[in-house]
Amino acid sequence: MHLAPAGDRALLVELGEVTARELHAANAAVKAVPGVMQSIPGHSSLYVIFDDTPDPRALQAAIASANHEQAPLSINTRNVPILFDGENLEEFLAHAGLSRDVFLSRVDGMRLVARYLGFRAGFAYLDGWPEEWSMPRRVTSRAVRRGSFAIAGKVAAFYPIDTPGGWNVLGRTNVDLENAIAAGDELRLQVVDVLDEHEVPRRADAFSIASPAATIVSGPLALWTSTPFDEVAAAIANHAAGNHAGAPLFECPLAGPRVRFTRDAVLAWCSPDLDVRVERVTAGEERSFGRVSGGLRAYLAIGDREGSVARVERGERNLIRAMAGPHEGLTGPIVCDVTPQLDRVGIRLRPQRPVQLEAPADLRSIGMQCGTVQLHPDGSLIVMGPDHPATGGYLQPMTVLSGERWKLAQLMPGERVTFVV
């Protein structure tokens, strides 16, 4: 077991060569440790986020006491109908030396366990695919439809959303698996001859608003929920509208929305520099909010009463403090330009000087948090936002401190930023 700091409120616990059962037993034990907010399984690690200062001794003790022999292999079990008609099925059968009938008889009822999550929207890496059926991933990626069942090496997965992908597509399901699988869940494959010929259903939006960019966000930190990128500005807006700090509100990049009110209410609009506008409105009135200035994101909260308006002084957002690790760290100040490739998933940065680090060839996927910094093969750095994937397989040389994450939310394309490690 090896522990490494991942920012000021998290630890990466490398467990070594462990089975899926051992991984999930350790994860269950860690979740019971006081102060742990999240424990994110990677391929052979746990990325543990605390609500305050990490407690490495408590983690070590919990993992040492975990009894994987008595721990259930799966948390939840679900049956998934699957039609094997994928674009790479014939190639796979030839590669594995199987007839179609033999393959279908062996795969029907097969149990696959989600070892860990990664990619987007709950993409689960499934253990249990026969090693003799392993097949290298495709040389290049292409568009893959949601619901597709695919393999890469000896790992299987369902694509939960439409996305580019390089795995070998063998079949498909009509079950909606977007954000539906958790680490440790068991999927039982049920071979079918026909599926209902309709698209895998998409979830309908729960609201409509005259702003295509506005997003409803809420706290606290949790995987696969939209949390505020700038938690300070969001909390100030909510308090000003008489709400609790984690109440749902609108996150508005670049420009505010137009809102028509169906009842009397109090609105609070908080700009990136924490200038707060509070106003009472009556049913039938409409309000518009112009271009956001002083940063990228503003917040609109709607409540029933006027609350308190906090006065907070903000520092220089282009100077960001970070900690080295959890992987081999960077030293000295790192100056980067903010590229136009930024959203709530992450921000791509172009270092002014090449980063002299090389990723190990056998680097396995580990957990991430908002503020995780990845080094990509093209030399760019990507800082994770609140909608980041659960895990990633790139080097993580530094992690932004929790109190500095608001600065990431307000960075604009073309700005220059300095990380002080």
MARLUM-222166 format. One record per residue (C-alpha): residue in three letters; y, z, x. Coordinates in nm, 2 decimals. Layout:
N
{site ala,{Y,Z,X}};
...
***
This chain:
421
{site met,{0.00,0.00,0.00}};
{site his,{0.35,-0.09,0.13}};
{site leu,{0.68,0.00,-0.03}};
{site ala,{1.01,-0.18,0.03}};
{site pro,{1.36,-0.13,-0.12}};
{site ala,{1.47,-0.39,-0.37}};
{site gly,{1.83,-0.30,-0.42}};
{site asp,{1.96,0.05,-0.49}};
{site arg,{1.74,0.11,-0.80}};
{site ala,{1.41,-0.07,-0.74}};
{site leu,{1.11,-0.07,-0.51}};
{site leu,{0.86,-0.34,-0.43}};
{site val,{0.51,-0.20,-0.41}};
{site glu,{0.27,-0.43,-0.23}};
{site leu,{-0.09,-0.34,-0.33}};
{site gly,{-0.29,-0.57,-0.10}};
{site glu,{-0.60,-0.74,-0.22}};
{site val,{-0.65,-0.61,-0.58}};
{site thr,{-0.84,-0.73,-0.88}};
{site ala,{-0.66,-0.79,-1.21}};
{site arg,{-0.81,-0.46,-1.34}};
{site glu,{-0.68,-0.27,-1.04}};
{site leu,{-0.33,-0.43,-1.07}};
{site his,{-0.30,-0.34,-1.44}};
{site ala,{-0.43,0.01,-1.39}};
{site ala,{-0.17,0.07,-1.12}};
{site asn,{0.10,-0.08,-1.35}};
{site ala,{0.00,0.15,-1.64}};
{site ala,{0.02,0.46,-1.41}};
{site val,{0.36,0.36,-1.26}};
{site lys,{0.51,0.31,-1.61}};
{site ala,{0.44,0.68,-1.68}};
{site val,{0.64,0.80,-1.39}};
{site pro,{0.97,0.97,-1.50}};
{site gly,{1.27,0.75,-1.44}};
{site val,{1.09,0.42,-1.43}};
{site met,{1.26,0.17,-1.66}};
{site gln,{1.03,-0.13,-1.58}};
{site ser,{0.73,-0.21,-1.38}};
{site ile,{0.68,-0.59,-1.33}};
{site pro,{0.34,-0.70,-1.20}};
{site gly,{0.33,-0.98,-0.95}};
{site his,{0.02,-1.15,-0.81}};
{site ser,{-0.07,-0.83,-0.60}};
{site ser,{0.24,-0.62,-0.63}};
{site leu,{0.45,-0.41,-0.87}};
{site tyr,{0.83,-0.45,-0.88}};
{site val,{0.95,-0.11,-1.01}};
{site ile,{1.30,-0.06,-1.15}};
{site phe,{1.44,0.29,-1.20}};
{site asp,{1.72,0.41,-1.41}};
{site asp,{1.87,0.58,-1.10}};
{site thr,{1.75,0.65,-0.75}};
{site pro,{1.39,0.53,-0.68}};
{site asp,{1.13,0.79,-0.62}};
{site pro,{0.87,0.64,-0.37}};
{site arg,{0.65,0.95,-0.35}};
{site ala,{0.61,0.96,-0.73}};
{site leu,{0.50,0.60,-0.72}};
{site gln,{0.25,0.65,-0.44}};
{site ala,{0.10,0.95,-0.62}};
{site ala,{0.07,0.77,-0.95}};
{site ile,{-0.10,0.47,-0.80}};
{site ala,{-0.33,0.68,-0.59}};
{site ser,{-0.45,0.86,-0.91}};
{site ala,{-0.49,0.54,-1.12}};
{site asn,{-0.86,0.50,-1.22}};
{site his,{-0.91,0.13,-1.25}};
{site glu,{-1.28,0.17,-1.34}};
{site gln,{-1.19,0.34,-1.66}};
{site ala,{-0.88,0.13,-1.74}};
{site pro,{-0.93,-0.15,-1.99}};
{site leu,{-0.91,-0.50,-1.85}};
{site ser,{-0.70,-0.63,-2.13}};
{site ile,{-0.42,-0.47,-2.34}};
{site asn,{-0.43,-0.71,-2.64}};
{site thr,{-0.67,-0.98,-2.73}};
{site arg,{-0.60,-1.30,-2.92}};
{site asn,{-0.80,-1.61,-3.00}};
{site val,{-0.63,-1.94,-2.91}};
{site pro,{-0.76,-2.27,-3.06}};
{site ile,{-0.75,-2.55,-2.80}};
{site leu,{-0.81,-2.92,-2.83}};
{site phe,{-0.92,-3.07,-2.49}};
{site asp,{-0.75,-3.41,-2.49}};
{site gly,{-0.51,-3.37,-2.20}};
{site glu,{-0.38,-3.65,-1.97}};
{site asn,{-0.57,-3.51,-1.67}};
{site leu,{-0.90,-3.41,-1.84}};
{site glu,{-1.11,-3.71,-1.73}};
{site glu,{-0.99,-3.67,-1.37}};
{site phe,{-1.08,-3.30,-1.39}};
{site leu,{-1.43,-3.37,-1.52}};
{site ala,{-1.49,-3.62,-1.24}};
{site his,{-1.35,-3.37,-0.99}};
{site ala,{-1.57,-3.09,-1.11}};
{site gly,{-1.88,-3.31,-1.17}};
{site leu,{-1.91,-3.22,-1.54}};
{site ser,{-1.98,-3.41,-1.85}};
{site arg,{-1.75,-3.36,-2.14}};
{site asp,{-2.02,-3.19,-2.35}};
{site val,{-2.12,-2.95,-2.08}};
{site phe,{-1.76,-2.86,-2.01}};
{site leu,{-1.68,-2.79,-2.38}};
{site ser,{-1.99,-2.58,-2.42}};
{site arg,{-1.90,-2.36,-2.12}};
{site val,{-1.53,-2.33,-2.20}};
{site asp,{-1.57,-2.24,-2.57}};
{site gly,{-1.53,-1.86,-2.59}};
{site met,{-1.41,-1.82,-2.23}};
{site arg,{-1.19,-1.51,-2.18}};
{site leu,{-0.88,-1.54,-1.96}};
{site val,{-0.66,-1.25,-1.87}};
{site ala,{-0.29,-1.27,-1.79}};
{site arg,{-0.26,-1.14,-1.44}};
{site tyr,{0.12,-1.16,-1.43}};
{site leu,{0.41,-1.35,-1.58}};
{site gly,{0.64,-1.60,-1.42}};
{site phe,{0.84,-1.91,-1.46}};
{site arg,{1.02,-1.90,-1.80}};
{site ala,{0.96,-1.76,-2.15}};
{site gly,{0.64,-1.57,-2.08}};
{site phe,{0.45,-1.82,-1.87}};
{site ala,{0.13,-1.63,-1.79}};
{site tyr,{-0.09,-1.68,-1.49}};
{site leu,{-0.44,-1.65,-1.63}};
{site asp,{-0.74,-1.51,-1.43}};
{site gly,{-1.10,-1.60,-1.52}};
{site trp,{-1.10,-1.98,-1.47}};
{site pro,{-1.42,-2.06,-1.28}};
{site glu,{-1.35,-2.10,-0.91}};
{site glu,{-1.59,-2.40,-0.89}};
{site trp,{-1.35,-2.57,-1.14}};
{site ser,{-1.04,-2.53,-0.93}};
{site met,{-0.82,-2.84,-0.88}};
{site pro,{-0.51,-2.88,-0.67}};
{site arg,{-0.18,-2.91,-0.86}};
{site arg,{-0.02,-3.25,-0.90}};
{site val,{0.19,-3.39,-0.61}};
{site thr,{0.49,-3.43,-0.83}};
{site ser,{0.60,-3.26,-1.16}};
{site arg,{0.66,-3.44,-1.48}};
{site ala,{0.76,-3.34,-1.84}};
{site val,{0.50,-3.11,-2.00}};
{site arg,{0.50,-3.03,-2.37}};
{site arg,{0.50,-2.68,-2.50}};
{site gly,{0.15,-2.56,-2.60}};
{site ser,{-0.02,-2.76,-2.31}};
{site phe,{-0.31,-2.59,-2.14}};
{site ala,{-0.33,-2.66,-1.77}};
{site ile,{-0.48,-2.55,-1.44}};
{site ala,{-0.37,-2.53,-1.07}};
{site gly,{-0.62,-2.42,-0.82}};
{site lys,{-0.83,-2.16,-0.99}};
{site val,{-0.55,-2.04,-1.22}};
{site ala,{-0.50,-2.15,-1.58}};
{site ala,{-0.19,-2.13,-1.80}};
{site phe,{-0.04,-2.24,-2.13}};
{site tyr,{0.31,-2.39,-2.11}};
{site pro,{0.51,-2.19,-2.36}};
{site ile,{0.81,-2.42,-2.37}};
{site asp,{0.89,-2.79,-2.29}};
{site thr,{0.95,-2.80,-1.92}};
{site pro,{0.88,-3.00,-1.60}};
{site gly,{0.55,-2.89,-1.45}};
{site gly,{0.30,-3.00,-1.19}};
{site trp,{-0.02,-2.85,-1.32}};
{site asn,{-0.32,-3.05,-1.44}};
{site val,{-0.30,-3.08,-1.82}};
{site leu,{-0.64,-3.05,-1.99}};
{site gly,{-0.56,-2.97,-2.35}};
{site arg,{-0.32,-2.82,-2.60}};
{site thr,{-0.28,-2.56,-2.87}};
{site asn,{-0.06,-2.54,-3.18}};
{site val,{-0.01,-2.16,-3.14}};
{site asp,{0.34,-2.05,-3.05}};
{site leu,{0.30,-1.87,-2.72}};
{site glu,{0.67,-1.84,-2.62}};
{site asn,{0.73,-1.49,-2.50}};
{site ala,{0.40,-1.39,-2.68}};
{site ile,{0.18,-1.29,-2.38}};
{site ala,{0.21,-0.97,-2.17}};
{site ala,{0.06,-0.90,-1.84}};
{site gly,{-0.30,-0.77,-1.90}};
{site asp,{-0.34,-0.95,-2.23}};
{site glu,{-0.67,-1.14,-2.29}};
{site leu,{-0.69,-1.49,-2.44}};
{site arg,{-1.01,-1.62,-2.59}};
{site leu,{-1.04,-2.00,-2.59}};
{site gln,{-1.17,-2.15,-2.91}};
{site val,{-1.26,-2.52,-2.87}};
{site val,{-1.17,-2.73,-3.18}};
{site asp,{-1.21,-3.09,-3.26}};
{site val,{-0.87,-3.13,-3.43}};
{site leu,{-0.54,-2.95,-3.45}};
{site asp,{-0.28,-2.96,-3.72}};
{site glu,{-0.07,-3.25,-3.61}};
{site his,{0.27,-3.08,-3.60}};
{site glu,{0.49,-2.95,-3.33}};
{site val,{0.43,-2.60,-3.19}};
{site pro,{0.69,-2.42,-3.41}};
{site arg,{1.02,-2.33,-3.26}};
{site arg,{1.19,-2.01,-3.36}};
{site ala,{1.50,-2.05,-3.57}};
{site asp,{1.84,-1.92,-3.46}};
{site ala,{1.93,-1.59,-3.63}};
{site phe,{2.30,-1.68,-3.66}};
{site ser,{2.55,-1.97,-3.67}};
{site ile,{2.89,-1.97,-3.50}};
{site ala,{3.15,-2.23,-3.42}};
{site ser,{3.08,-2.22,-3.04}};
{site pro,{2.78,-2.38,-2.88}};
{site ala,{2.81,-2.17,-2.57}};
{site ala,{2.84,-1.82,-2.72}};
{site thr,{2.53,-1.61,-2.69}};
{site ile,{2.44,-1.29,-2.88}};
{site val,{2.34,-1.03,-2.62}};
{site ser,{2.24,-0.66,-2.63}};
{site gly,{2.11,-0.39,-2.41}};
{site pro,{1.93,-0.21,-2.26}};
{site leu,{1.76,-0.39,-1.97}};
{site ala,{1.43,-0.54,-2.09}};
{site leu,{1.23,-0.85,-2.00}};
{site trp,{1.28,-1.15,-2.23}};
{site thr,{1.58,-1.01,-2.41}};
{site ser,{1.93,-1.14,-2.36}};
{site thr,{2.13,-0.86,-2.20}};
{site pro,{2.50,-0.88,-2.11}};
{site phe,{2.56,-1.04,-1.77}};
{site asp,{2.88,-0.83,-1.73}};
{site glu,{2.75,-0.49,-1.86}};
{site val,{3.09,-0.32,-1.80}};
{site ala,{3.30,-0.56,-2.00}};
{site ala,{3.04,-0.57,-2.28}};
{site ala,{3.03,-0.19,-2.31}};
{site ile,{3.41,-0.17,-2.31}};
{site ala,{3.43,-0.43,-2.59}};
{site asn,{3.17,-0.24,-2.80}};
{site his,{3.34,0.10,-2.76}};
{site ala,{3.67,-0.06,-2.86}};
{site ala,{3.51,-0.19,-3.18}};
{site gly,{3.36,0.15,-3.26}};
{site asn,{3.00,0.05,-3.15}};
{site his,{2.76,0.21,-2.91}};
{site ala,{2.76,0.05,-2.56}};
{site gly,{2.44,-0.15,-2.61}};
{site ala,{2.51,-0.29,-2.96}};
{site pro,{2.47,-0.67,-3.00}};
{site leu,{2.79,-0.87,-2.93}};
{site phe,{2.90,-1.22,-2.83}};
{site glu,{2.90,-1.33,-2.46}};
{site cys,{3.14,-1.62,-2.43}};
{site pro,{3.16,-1.84,-2.12}};
{site leu,{3.47,-2.04,-2.06}};
{site ala,{3.61,-2.02,-2.41}};
{site gly,{3.59,-1.80,-2.71}};
{site pro,{3.44,-1.89,-3.05}};
{site arg,{3.60,-1.94,-3.39}};
{site val,{3.48,-1.67,-3.64}};
{site arg,{3.53,-1.64,-4.01}};
{site phe,{3.48,-1.29,-4.14}};
{site thr,{3.29,-1.22,-4.47}};
{site arg,{3.40,-0.86,-4.48}};
{site asp,{3.67,-0.63,-4.35}};
{site ala,{3.60,-0.55,-3.98}};
{site val,{3.74,-0.45,-3.64}};
{site leu,{3.71,-0.70,-3.36}};
{site ala,{3.75,-0.63,-2.98}};
{site trp,{3.79,-0.91,-2.73}};
{site cys,{3.74,-0.81,-2.37}};
{site ser,{3.84,-1.05,-2.09}};
{site pro,{3.69,-1.07,-1.74}};
{site asp,{3.97,-0.85,-1.60}};
{site leu,{3.90,-0.59,-1.88}};
{site asp,{4.21,-0.66,-2.08}};
{site val,{4.11,-0.56,-2.44}};
{site arg,{4.25,-0.70,-2.76}};
{site val,{4.16,-0.49,-3.07}};
{site glu,{4.24,-0.61,-3.42}};
{site arg,{4.16,-0.53,-3.78}};
{site val,{4.06,-0.83,-4.00}};
{site thr,{4.00,-0.86,-4.37}};
{site ala,{3.73,-1.07,-4.55}};
{site gly,{3.81,-1.44,-4.55}};
{site glu,{4.03,-1.43,-4.24}};
{site glu,{3.95,-1.65,-3.94}};
{site arg,{4.02,-1.59,-3.58}};
{site ser,{4.00,-1.82,-3.27}};
{site phe,{3.98,-1.72,-2.91}};
{site gly,{4.11,-1.95,-2.65}};
{site arg,{4.00,-2.03,-2.29}};
{site val,{3.87,-1.74,-2.09}};
{site ser,{4.08,-1.66,-1.78}};
{site gly,{4.03,-1.44,-1.48}};
{site gly,{3.66,-1.52,-1.46}};
{site leu,{3.38,-1.70,-1.65}};
{site arg,{3.27,-1.46,-1.93}};
{site ala,{3.45,-1.27,-2.20}};
{site tyr,{3.29,-1.05,-2.47}};
{site leu,{3.36,-1.03,-2.85}};
{site ala,{3.24,-0.72,-3.03}};
{site ile,{3.26,-0.67,-3.41}};
{site gly,{3.25,-0.33,-3.57}};
{site asp,{3.37,-0.12,-3.86}};
{site arg,{3.63,0.11,-3.70}};
{site glu,{3.87,0.12,-3.40}};
{site gly,{3.71,0.30,-3.11}};
{site ser,{3.83,0.41,-2.77}};
{site val,{3.96,0.16,-2.51}};
{site ala,{3.85,0.24,-2.16}};
{site arg,{4.08,0.16,-1.87}};
{site val,{3.89,0.05,-1.57}};
{site glu,{4.02,-0.11,-1.25}};
{site arg,{3.82,-0.39,-1.11}};
{site gly,{3.78,-0.47,-0.74}};
{site glu,{3.77,-0.81,-0.57}};
{site arg,{3.48,-1.01,-0.73}};
{site asn,{3.44,-1.25,-0.44}};
{site leu,{3.33,-0.97,-0.21}};
{site ile,{2.98,-0.85,-0.31}};
{site arg,{2.77,-0.57,-0.16}};
{site ala,{2.40,-0.61,-0.13}};
{site met,{2.10,-0.44,0.04}};
{site ala,{1.86,-0.62,0.27}};
{site gly,{1.51,-0.68,0.13}};
{site pro,{1.26,-0.65,-0.02}};
{site his,{1.15,-0.92,0.22}};
{site glu,{1.28,-0.97,0.57}};
{site gly,{1.65,-0.92,0.54}};
{site leu,{1.97,-1.10,0.63}};
{site thr,{2.23,-0.93,0.86}};
{site gly,{2.61,-0.95,0.88}};
{site pro,{2.83,-1.10,0.61}};
{site ile,{2.70,-1.42,0.44}};
{site val,{2.97,-1.66,0.32}};
{site cys,{2.87,-1.90,0.04}};
{site asp,{3.03,-2.15,-0.20}};
{site val,{2.94,-2.12,-0.57}};
{site thr,{2.79,-2.45,-0.69}};
{site pro,{2.82,-2.59,-1.05}};
{site gln,{2.45,-2.50,-1.09}};
{site leu,{2.50,-2.16,-1.26}};
{site asp,{2.40,-2.01,-1.59}};
{site arg,{2.25,-1.69,-1.72}};
{site val,{1.92,-1.76,-1.54}};
{site gly,{2.09,-1.77,-1.20}};
{site ile,{2.36,-1.90,-0.97}};
{site arg,{2.29,-2.14,-0.69}};
{site leu,{2.50,-2.08,-0.37}};
{site arg,{2.55,-2.29,-0.07}};
{site pro,{2.58,-2.08,0.26}};
{site gln,{2.85,-2.19,0.50}};
{site arg,{2.60,-2.15,0.78}};
{site pro,{2.23,-2.21,0.77}};
{site val,{2.02,-1.90,0.69}};
{site gln,{1.78,-1.85,0.98}};
{site leu,{1.48,-1.72,0.79}};
{site glu,{1.14,-1.87,0.73}};
{site ala,{0.91,-1.79,0.43}};
{site pro,{0.55,-1.70,0.51}};
{site ala,{0.31,-1.98,0.41}};
{site asp,{0.10,-1.74,0.19}};
{site leu,{0.40,-1.57,0.01}};
{site arg,{0.28,-1.45,-0.33}};
{site ser,{0.49,-1.42,-0.64}};
{site ile,{0.66,-1.09,-0.69}};
{site gly,{0.88,-0.94,-0.96}};
{site met,{1.26,-0.99,-0.98}};
{site gln,{1.57,-0.83,-1.14}};
{site cys,{1.92,-0.94,-1.21}};
{site gly,{2.08,-0.94,-0.87}};
{site thr,{1.77,-1.06,-0.68}};
{site val,{1.87,-1.32,-0.42}};
{site gln,{1.61,-1.59,-0.34}};
{site leu,{1.62,-1.83,-0.03}};
{site his,{1.49,-2.18,-0.13}};
{site pro,{1.35,-2.44,0.10}};
{site asp,{1.67,-2.65,0.09}};
{site gly,{1.86,-2.36,0.25}};
{site ser,{2.04,-2.26,-0.08}};
{site leu,{2.05,-1.91,-0.21}};
{site ile,{1.99,-1.84,-0.58}};
{site val,{2.11,-1.51,-0.73}};
{site met,{1.92,-1.41,-1.05}};
{site gly,{2.10,-1.35,-1.37}};
{site pro,{1.99,-1.15,-1.67}};
{site asp,{1.77,-1.43,-1.81}};
{site his,{1.58,-1.47,-1.48}};
{site pro,{1.20,-1.54,-1.47}};
{site ala,{0.98,-1.23,-1.45}};
{site thr,{0.84,-1.33,-1.11}};
{site gly,{0.91,-1.58,-0.83}};
{site gly,{0.74,-1.71,-0.52}};
{site tyr,{1.04,-1.75,-0.29}};
{site leu,{1.16,-1.52,-0.01}};
{site gln,{1.39,-1.24,-0.13}};
{site pro,{1.61,-1.15,0.17}};
{site met,{1.86,-0.93,-0.02}};
{site thr,{1.94,-0.77,-0.35}};
{site val,{2.29,-0.72,-0.50}};
{site leu,{2.37,-0.35,-0.57}};
{site ser,{2.35,-0.26,-0.94}};
{site gly,{2.72,-0.17,-0.95}};
{site glu,{2.82,-0.51,-0.82}};
{site arg,{2.63,-0.73,-1.07}};
{site trp,{2.93,-0.78,-1.29}};
{site lys,{3.09,-0.99,-1.01}};
{site leu,{2.80,-1.24,-1.04}};
{site ala,{2.88,-1.28,-1.41}};
{site gln,{3.24,-1.38,-1.34}};
{site leu,{3.19,-1.63,-1.05}};
{site met,{3.32,-1.98,-1.11}};
{site pro,{3.20,-2.31,-0.96}};
{site gly,{3.39,-2.39,-0.64}};
{site glu,{3.47,-2.03,-0.56}};
{site arg,{3.38,-1.88,-0.22}};
{site val,{3.20,-1.55,-0.21}};
{site thr,{3.10,-1.31,0.08}};
{site phe,{2.80,-1.09,0.06}};
{site val,{2.82,-0.77,0.27}};
{site val,{2.47,-0.67,0.34}};
***
